[in-house]
Amino acid sequence: MRLIRLVAAIAFMLLGGVVGALNTQPVRLDLGVVQLDASLGVLVLMLLALGMLLGAALIALGVVLPLRRRLRNQTTGAAPARQEA
């Protein structure tokens, strides 16, 4: 299993390098407050990574933490918290 993860990680890193190398056009991203100057490939990879991090954080807050809380309450014998609508 570790070998498969290592091979997949290396493959995606190489793919990211290819995307960065093929898209060298300079681009300015204006976010209103800040402006980012970078090549198109670097900007695409940065925004992809940011989207993955935000998605993982939302999943952790919305799914993982409530499930851990429920599991902890069940193992300690505490009464489950009430959810009001």
C-alpha positions, -999 to +999 in steps of 0.1 A: +000+000+000+029+024+008+045+017-025+013+026-044+010+059-025+046+067-032+042+060-069+010+080-070+026+109-052+056+109-076+033+107-106+013+137-095+044+157-087+057+150-122+023+159-137+023+192-117+058+199-130+047+193-166+017+216-161+040+243-147+065+239-175+039+240-203+021+271-190+048+297-186+027+327-197+028+355-171-006+362-154-018+387-129-046+375-105-064+405-089-082+395-057-093+430-049-071+433-018-039+417-033-026+411-068-006+379-076+019+379-104+030+344-115+031+321-144-001+304-154+011+269-144+022+280-110-010+299-103-032+269-114-012+245-092-014+269-062-051+274-065-057+237-070-037+230-037-057+258-019-090+242-031-079+208-018-069+222+016-102+241+019-122+211+009-103+189+034-109+214+062-146+216+054-149+178+055-130+176+088-152+202+104-185+189+090-180+152+091-149+140+110-152+161+142-189+153+148-183+116+143-153+117+167-175+135+193-202+109+189-177+081+192-162+096+223-196+101+239-205+064+232-173+051+246-175+072+278-212+065+283-221+101+282-255+111+270-255+124+233-259+161+229-293+173+217-295+190+183-322+216+180-335+227+147 
